[in-house]
Amino acid sequence: MFRPFEKISHTTALTLVTLQVIVFLSLWQSLPAGLIPSPLKIGEGLGGLITSSLLWDNVLVSLVLTLKALFFSVLITLIFSYLSVVPFFRPIAQFIVKCRYLTLTGLIFIFTLLTRDGSQLKLSLLVFGIVPFFTTSFMSVILQTNAQEFELCQTLGYSRWQCLYEVIIVGKADQVFDIVRQNFAIAWMMITMVEGLSMSEGGIGTILIKYNKYNDLVHVIALQTVIFCLGLFFDYLLKVLRNWFFPYTKL
């Protein structure tokens, strides 16, 4: 268990994680009372949140917004990534990749002017924050494609557009799911920030900001726990869907 690159069984790994969590929570609970609430208090706050319909209504609002942002982000990413193999469109794709160094703080005012309402503002900010990272990941997949795959298609008499379809669009479809799964965390992390810009429609970000405003750390940490667990759930769900749509990836 303490040797590098040692492989352990599923049961051993689960036992190890459980023990580490128990030790961590025990040490946390034993700390003297102060600014940071104890796990028991957070558990009480978490129980109150979970049984509240207000929480799940706002979670649904945030989830719908995140899924819409992911849909448009994947659509934009795939279009420009596929076209990046065409010299005319390559600079556009490379510019999108470089946009990951831009911060949203100075651009919020511009997006406010360009959008009609708070819903469009939040959606556009999420898409703008996600697309550069999606494009970076998928273009690296395209660049790492073995040249022999293209040569095989050309040997079979395929045109260059047919090679693009067979090798990149069809051949790398399973990796698109991997990229969505890896970058879903970015969208889920940003959701609380963008929802703070327009609080009229609700969302978990609005609840978190209200608790944080009154320094209610018990409910802040409890809500962060809910957000964390939901993120883990959707990460696992995307993994299951990938294995279901592309069973050959498990070989």
Buried (B, 14 or more C-beta within 10 A) or exposed (E): EEEEEEEEEEEEEEEEEEEEEEEEBEEBEEEEEEEEBBBEBBBBBBEEBEEEEEBBEBBEBBBEBBEBBBEBBBEBBBEBBBBBBEEEBBEEBBEBBEBBEEEBEEBBEEBBEEBEEBBBBBBBBBBBBBBBBBBBBBBEBBEEBEEEBBEBBEEEEBEEEEBBBBBBEEBBEBBBBBBBBBBBEBBBEBBBBBBBBBBEBBBBBBBBBEBBEEEBBBBBBBBBBBBEEBBEEBBEEBEEEBBEEBEEEEE
